[in-house]
Amino acid sequence: MPRASLRENLIAAAVEQFHARGYAATGVKDITDAAGAPKGSFYNHFQSKEALAVVALERYGITRRLETLRDTSVAPLTRLREHFEFLRDENIRAEFQGGCLVGDLAVEVADHSDALRAATRGGLEAWTDALAVAVADAQRAGEVSKTLEASTLARFVLSAWEGALISARADRSARAFESFFTVVFGVLLR
């Protein structure tokens, strides 16, 4: 099996470090140490910590399993529920630490970095678009009201999810997730 490249190790370490510590509290040395790489090698692969953070956000986005929201072999509401159950379970396993890297960086650095604001906005838009596909499919199937556009519902559901993550982290409990599922799947997406 081929060895992971140093660049890939740096990206993986950045995702882990930014997620665990935040952007400002993570230095290049923290990333290179976590990657098992000499600090000087960092700049052979990335122009800056900010440039690496943009790539780390893209990589994190891949792990969110957005493609499952477009899988028409699964009923639309099942796709949506399973997506958020996966994310909920991931957060419970992490003992409510870390939350969502996209949301965390959007809050922490979007006011200070045009590149990271664009990357977080892109991540949130891709997520909203994937959610909107499943919502639109549910609307066409008559499972969800067409009163609001699928994109509006998707954006609201994503905002509700990000809020639930914040509450779950503050409470260190799943109560906010329970409320999210009750309202989103018991009231909103009906």
NORFEN-V755804 format. One record per residue. PHI is phi in whole degrees, -180 to 180 (none if undefined). OMEGA is omega in whole degrees, 0 to 359 (* if undefined). D_CENTER is the distance of its C-alpha to the mean C-alpha in Angstrom with 2 decimals. Layout:
BEGIN
phi->PHI omega->OMEGA d_center->D_CENTER
phi->PHI omega->OMEGA d_center->D_CENTER
END
This chain:
BEGIN
phi->none omega->182 d_center->29.41
phi->-69 omega->178 d_center->28.54
phi->-73 omega->176 d_center->27.17
phi->-65 omega->180 d_center->23.72
phi->-73 omega->178 d_center->24.28
phi->-60 omega->179 d_center->24.12
phi->-59 omega->179 d_center->21.61
phi->-63 omega->177 d_center->19.25
phi->-63 omega->178 d_center->19.97
phi->-65 omega->179 d_center->19.21
phi->-64 omega->180 d_center->15.77
phi->-61 omega->179 d_center->14.96
phi->-65 omega->180 d_center->16.59
phi->-65 omega->178 d_center->14.76
phi->-56 omega->181 d_center->11.26
phi->-62 omega->183 d_center->13.04
phi->-69 omega->179 d_center->15.01
phi->-63 omega->181 d_center->12.64
phi->-69 omega->183 d_center->10.40
phi->-82 omega->190 d_center->13.75
phi->-115 omega->186 d_center->15.82
phi->94 omega->183 d_center->14.15
phi->-70 omega->185 d_center->15.18
phi->-64 omega->183 d_center->18.70
phi->-83 omega->180 d_center->19.63
phi->-104 omega->177 d_center->18.80
phi->-100 omega->177 d_center->21.68
phi->-57 omega->180 d_center->22.39
phi->-63 omega->176 d_center->24.69
phi->-59 omega->181 d_center->22.06
phi->-69 omega->181 d_center->20.06
phi->-66 omega->176 d_center->23.29
phi->-61 omega->180 d_center->24.55
phi->-65 omega->179 d_center->21.52
phi->-86 omega->183 d_center->21.91
phi->69 omega->184 d_center->25.65
phi->-122 omega->174 d_center->26.51
phi->-67 omega->184 d_center->29.11
phi->-58 omega->181 d_center->27.83
phi->-63 omega->181 d_center->29.89
phi->-73 omega->181 d_center->28.18
phi->-53 omega->187 d_center->24.89
phi->-75 omega->171 d_center->26.50
phi->-75 omega->185 d_center->27.68
phi->-114 omega->183 d_center->24.13
phi->-139 omega->181 d_center->22.41
phi->-71 omega->184 d_center->24.13
phi->-162 omega->174 d_center->22.29
phi->-62 omega->179 d_center->19.53
phi->-62 omega->179 d_center->17.94
phi->-63 omega->177 d_center->18.28
phi->-66 omega->180 d_center->16.69
phi->-62 omega->178 d_center->13.67
phi->-63 omega->179 d_center->13.24
phi->-67 omega->179 d_center->13.53
phi->-62 omega->177 d_center->11.24
phi->-64 omega->177 d_center->8.34
phi->-62 omega->181 d_center->9.63
phi->-64 omega->178 d_center->10.01
phi->-60 omega->180 d_center->6.62
phi->-57 omega->179 d_center->5.69
phi->-62 omega->182 d_center->8.77
phi->-78 omega->181 d_center->7.95
phi->-82 omega->176 d_center->5.82
phi->59 omega->181 d_center->9.43
phi->-65 omega->181 d_center->9.55
phi->-61 omega->180 d_center->13.18
phi->-67 omega->179 d_center->14.18
phi->-72 omega->181 d_center->13.86
phi->-103 omega->185 d_center->16.63
phi->-78 omega->185 d_center->18.81
phi->-72 omega->175 d_center->21.97
phi->-77 omega->179 d_center->23.66
phi->-115 omega->179 d_center->21.76
phi->-55 omega->186 d_center->22.58
phi->-56 omega->181 d_center->20.10
phi->-69 omega->175 d_center->19.72
phi->-66 omega->177 d_center->19.46
phi->-56 omega->182 d_center->16.55
phi->-63 omega->181 d_center->14.73
phi->-62 omega->181 d_center->15.83
phi->-63 omega->177 d_center->15.09
phi->-60 omega->182 d_center->11.46
phi->-74 omega->174 d_center->11.04
phi->-65 omega->176 d_center->13.59
phi->-58 omega->181 d_center->11.74
phi->-66 omega->177 d_center->8.77
phi->-59 omega->183 d_center->11.72
phi->-62 omega->177 d_center->13.75
phi->-61 omega->180 d_center->11.40
phi->-71 omega->177 d_center->11.39
phi->-65 omega->178 d_center->15.10
phi->-61 omega->179 d_center->15.84
phi->-83 omega->180 d_center->14.40
phi->56 omega->174 d_center->16.75
phi->63 omega->177 d_center->14.32
phi->-111 omega->176 d_center->13.63
phi->102 omega->179 d_center->10.59
phi->63 omega->182 d_center->8.30
phi->-117 omega->182 d_center->4.78
phi->-61 omega->179 d_center->5.66
phi->-62 omega->179 d_center->5.04
phi->-64 omega->180 d_center->6.91
phi->-61 omega->181 d_center->9.08
phi->-71 omega->177 d_center->10.24
phi->-61 omega->180 d_center->10.79
phi->-73 omega->187 d_center->12.98
phi->-75 omega->191 d_center->14.58
phi->-128 omega->184 d_center->15.61
phi->-61 omega->178 d_center->15.23
phi->-75 omega->188 d_center->18.80
phi->-116 omega->184 d_center->20.15
phi->-141 omega->178 d_center->18.75
phi->-62 omega->181 d_center->19.02
phi->-65 omega->180 d_center->17.28
phi->-75 omega->175 d_center->14.12
phi->-64 omega->179 d_center->14.35
phi->-64 omega->180 d_center->14.69
phi->-68 omega->179 d_center->11.79
phi->-69 omega->177 d_center->9.34
phi->-61 omega->178 d_center->11.36
phi->-61 omega->178 d_center->11.21
phi->-64 omega->179 d_center->7.48
phi->-68 omega->178 d_center->7.80
phi->-67 omega->179 d_center->11.05
phi->-63 omega->180 d_center->10.16
phi->-66 omega->178 d_center->7.93
phi->-60 omega->180 d_center->10.93
phi->-61 omega->180 d_center->13.34
phi->-66 omega->176 d_center->12.35
phi->-62 omega->182 d_center->12.59
phi->-63 omega->177 d_center->15.78
phi->-61 omega->181 d_center->17.30
phi->-66 omega->179 d_center->17.27
phi->-64 omega->179 d_center->18.52
phi->-62 omega->177 d_center->21.19
phi->-62 omega->178 d_center->22.24
phi->-67 omega->177 d_center->22.69
phi->-66 omega->179 d_center->24.68
phi->-63 omega->179 d_center->26.88
phi->-81 omega->180 d_center->27.51
phi->79 omega->181 d_center->28.66
phi->-89 omega->182 d_center->26.14
phi->-133 omega->179 d_center->24.51
phi->-58 omega->177 d_center->26.58
phi->-96 omega->182 d_center->26.78
phi->-59 omega->178 d_center->27.53
phi->-114 omega->177 d_center->24.30
phi->-65 omega->179 d_center->22.73
phi->-57 omega->181 d_center->19.84
phi->-67 omega->178 d_center->17.72
phi->-69 omega->177 d_center->18.70
phi->-61 omega->181 d_center->17.86
phi->-62 omega->180 d_center->14.42
phi->-63 omega->179 d_center->13.67
phi->-66 omega->180 d_center->15.23
phi->-61 omega->179 d_center->13.45
phi->-64 omega->177 d_center->9.96
phi->-62 omega->178 d_center->11.73
phi->-64 omega->179 d_center->13.30
phi->-63 omega->180 d_center->10.27
phi->-61 omega->175 d_center->9.02
phi->-65 omega->177 d_center->12.74
phi->-63 omega->177 d_center->13.10
phi->-62 omega->179 d_center->10.71
phi->-62 omega->179 d_center->12.97
phi->-63 omega->180 d_center->16.00
phi->-62 omega->178 d_center->15.28
phi->-67 omega->180 d_center->14.95
phi->-67 omega->181 d_center->18.09
phi->-84 omega->190 d_center->19.96
phi->53 omega->178 d_center->18.84
phi->-151 omega->181 d_center->19.27
phi->-90 omega->182 d_center->17.88
phi->-54 omega->181 d_center->19.96
phi->-65 omega->177 d_center->17.25
phi->-66 omega->178 d_center->15.58
phi->-60 omega->178 d_center->19.13
phi->-64 omega->178 d_center->19.61
phi->-56 omega->182 d_center->16.44
phi->-65 omega->180 d_center->17.73
phi->-62 omega->184 d_center->21.25
phi->-75 omega->184 d_center->20.78
phi->-66 omega->185 d_center->18.31
phi->-93 omega->179 d_center->20.06
phi->-94 omega->184 d_center->23.43
phi->-128 omega->189 d_center->24.03
phi->-67 omega->183 d_center->21.74
phi->-99 omega->179 d_center->21.19
phi->-128 omega->* d_center->24.82
END
